[in-house]
Amino acid sequence: MELPLPIDRASGVPLAVQLADGLRGAAAAGILRPSDRLPSTRGLGATLGVSRTVTAAAYDQLLAEGWVQGRVGAGTYVTAVPPGAGTAAGGPVPGRAAGTAPGTGYPLDPGRPCVAALDRAMWRRAWRAAAEPEPEDRPRPDGLAAFHSAVTEHLLRHRGLAPADMLSTAGTSAAVAELARLLPPGSTVAVEEPGYRRAVSALRAAGLRIAPVPVDADGLVVTELPIGCAAVYTTPAHQFPTAVRTAAARRVALVERARDEGFLVIEDDYDGELRYDVAPLPLLAALAPEHVVHLGTASKILSPTLGVGWAVGPAPLLAAWRDLRSRTGTRPSPAGQRVFAALAAHGDLTRHLRRLRRELRERRELVLAAAGRAGWTVRGDPAGAHLVLEVPDETAAVAAAARRGLDVRGLAGYHEGAPRTSGLVLGYAAGTRAELAGALDRLVG
Ligand SMILES: Cc1ncc(COP(=O)(O)O)c(C=O)c1O
């Protein structure tokens, strides 16, 4: 297959990003169609004269976005076509029933916020209030003062963290991509295995080496961290995707190693506010503020529509981050920050969080009841908006769900190497509660 994949080495855009853009463009133009097999990473690398690391990073990015699907040893296949593409023809996609490309079935995949729990009157009020102040007349690379005050209050109240300083971000994934550029080029970052693929792709796309470290029922296995990492990326509040929280002893062991060995801990607290019965454990950032950058986001508690998050970290790191932003012109959009600040201003955000926790707890009960009917065991803490269902055969369960019009992901897809654990990663935040109940009936039926 002849793929038009122009690579411009002089452009300054990482080669993996150019390649992923080129492949997405080829799919949107109809040159690549669902069920097409992509060339091997080695073969494509040789054709384009780039390293296999570059082609693998581009494929990882497309995997994270859901346009392709891959299996160790069986190749990488196009599963869906980005918007703007013509109607795709083509045969069935390996591992996925026809007509059930990612995003086309009822969403039981993890990572979605519960927008049904968002009071629309509150939402509209906040957007109107956000339009009141004068528009900014210059870029604000740090973020808006009103947003920083709102986040400080939010972190104190809901995460027990008193931030000394912070930067606004465009969300956690964007923050990881920025942080990746602040780490020494070519250095190693340890990540959780299984883990959040988008963060891994962002780190790899910046030319960093990835060291997968296992996760067990107590979270990241700290004793397995390799020596010499520049950073460790972790999701201690609610490990993504296994849904366990990192035990207190592991947290202490991690920050002790960070102190002794001088690495940075990236604490992705993507849904830390959403615990609904047990008390939160201390944040890594509270245990070792000099060694931890804490990333929060509005995407899970409200909606990715806002496109905002926050980073709290050691002063030298934030100074380097500011410097990178002023040199490159990168800055988070102020619009979502204004809306977040407006939501926080009169207690709306706190009331919303209370409602959201209640809603998610009840939805989790629905999932537990459905799992009980199927005889499946549930893994994961009562927190966040996803859990893991232990099913006898993950591949068969994903395919059966797809045939019933449900978009469900298996744990296999969250691994860097060969899968070491299996199960369905089930998100329960999408749609209304009644729709979820119907989807669960179909899942176990
Ligand atoms: C572990 C984890 N971190 C971060 C994010 C994304 O956050 P943001 O929208 O702020 O990039 C997600 C979204 O699914 C996630 O699962």
The ligand as an SDF file (V2000), in Angstrom:
LIG
                    3D

 16 16  0  0  0  0  0  0  0  0999 V2000
   -5.8240    8.4540   33.9700 C   0  0  0  0  0  0  0  0  0  0  0  0
   -6.3290    9.6500   33.2270 C   0  0  0  0  0  0  0  0  0  0  0  0
   -5.6450   10.7910   33.2930 N   0  0  0  0  0  0  0  0  0  0  0  0
   -6.0600   11.8750   32.6120 C   0  0  0  0  0  0  0  0  0  0  0  0
   -7.1880   11.8480   31.8190 C   0  0  0  0  0  0  0  0  0  0  0  0
   -7.5950   13.0150   30.9620 C   0  0  0  0  0  0  0  0  0  0  0  0
   -7.6720   14.1780   31.5490 O   0  0  0  0  0  0  0  0  0  0  0  0
   -7.7200   15.4860   30.6530 P   0  0  0  0  0  0  0  0  0  0  0  0
   -9.0330   15.5090   29.9420 O   0  0  0  0  0  0  0  0  0  0  0  0
   -7.5770   16.5430   31.6640 O   0  0  0  0  0  0  0  0  0  0  0  0
   -6.5720   15.4300   29.7060 O   0  0  0  0  0  0  0  0  0  0  0  0
   -7.9180   10.6810   31.7230 C   0  0  0  0  0  0  0  0  0  0  0  0
   -9.1090   10.6240   30.8450 C   0  0  0  0  0  0  0  0  0  0  0  0
   -9.6930    9.6070   30.5910 O   0  0  0  0  0  0  0  0  0  0  0  0
   -7.4880    9.5600   32.4430 C   0  0  0  0  0  0  0  0  0  0  0  0
   -8.1820    8.4230   32.3590 O   0  0  0  0  0  0  0  0  0  0  0  0
  1  2  1  0
  2  3  1  0
  2 15  2  0
  3  4  2  0
  4  5  1  0
  5  6  1  0
  5 12  2  0
  6  7  1  0
  7  8  1  0
  8  9  2  0
  8 10  1  0
  8 11  1  0
 12 13  1  0
 12 15  1  0
 13 14  2  0
 15 16  1  0
M  END
$$$$
